Amino acid sequence: MNGLCRALGAGLLALLMGCASTKPDCSAANAVPWQAVVPGVWVWPPDAVGAVSAANAGHVVPTSAVVSGGEALVIDPGPSHRHGLRVRDSLACRFGAQVRWVVNTHAHAENVLANSVFADRLAAGQLEILSSEGTRSAMQQRCPACLASLSDRVGAGAMAGTGIVLPSRVVETGELLRVGPHTLRVLPPAPGHSESDLVLWDEASRVVWAGGLVVDQRLPELAQGGVDAWLLALDRIAALRPRHVIGSTVSSTLDGEALPPAVVVTRSYLAELRTRVLAAMDEGHHAGESDLIEMPAYTGWQDYAQRQGFNVQRAWRELEPVWMERGPAK
Ligand SMILES: [Zn+2]
């Protein structure tokens, strides 16, 4: 394509055909430190566990890619056009791969706004952006506000060029996404962390993608979801017996009988939250006193101070009918 464009020497045509933008920047500074999870599955983890800030430019969850035979499927491309450009360029430079599919696991800014960089390939019919129906409609509603909020937190420079690009196709439960030897099965979306958390399962590699449902060292956030649905989603993930989980963290086990540790600790937090909220109701407390529910095992986790009270309030609202149905513990 670049040779053809040069030969035509027509600036306008070159612009229209996107020639300038298709030449990847293969400089060392633009390279992505991809880490292999299993052959063909790569992750770009954040430098450190942390809240969104100007220093990390919103890169707080891993970006991952399944790469084979010159094609790539990117899962949760990241927070900004700039981040997405590095992903796209590095997949071309390092693996000779073009991105053919992007999956948005759920509608949070740090996961999806890098869709922006794929707008040209989407318009040219060279790529699909996939999500659940719930995520697509949530992005439609929330992305303008999320983009503004993320820009406030990381600075306009980091978000330069970022536009809102919605998923082009809704995936169905049971659908298979194939990239070379990898087959990723779409599992039923859960309203756990967000209103619709997509889970993908590569059985042959025993890798599960869990979006925001699996965390470590960072307090789970009951953003738009619920405790019981989240616990159920984690039970479904555990039943797969994965060796590797790629969610808001990347976690692996070498022991065939054990779960990746992040699945276990995320479940432990939510189960304890549920137990403590119901116990506080048993003791006659009410929602206004919910700051009395401290969970010392997690106070060292990122965002505990900001999120614990919110999580308790959300859990309280969800569990109050459960408690009324059950009645006080004897
Ligand atoms: Zn999220």
Boltz pocket constraint, residues with backbone or C-beta under 6 A from the ligand:
constraints:
  - pocket:
      binder: B
      contacts: [[A, 106], [A, 108], [A, 193], [A, 194], [A, 212]]
      max_distance: 6.0
